[in-house]
Amino acid sequence: MPKFWQYTKHSACHWLVNFSLRLAERVEPDRPWRIITSDSHSTVWDGNVLLFDFNLQAMGWHPERCFDLAYYGSARAELLPGELLDVYFAEHWKREQKRLEKEQKGTDGELHLRSAVGETQERT
């Protein structure tokens, strides 16, 4: 595993995608690179068959899955070639953690967490 994989972060794609677009434009300047984005993922695509994606592929995700998350996810958008995505400051991780815990509370008032396989588990 390459060392840079230790520095990947899920959801960082939304903040890295503008850099990825500019880098792709310099590496392959004849391709019409554009950003495709959704609530689930943001990546750079040439409008045909090539993705320029560092984050999810570094985590071992297949390119087709990366594309599907960005292209078919909720709140999706395909920007014009060369257009940058408007991004804002990320929520502090402690605030995000508290917000997510509130959102995940069950109707019984207990905190329930989703496991990787989708089962609901009670927090102990």
ABEGO torsion letter per residue (X at the ends): XBAAAAABBBGAAAAAAAAAAAAAAAABAABBBBBBBBAABBBBBAGBABBBBAAAAAAGBBAAAAAAAAAABBGBBBBBBGBBBBBBBBBBAAAAAAAAAAAABBAAGBBBBBBAAGBBBBBX
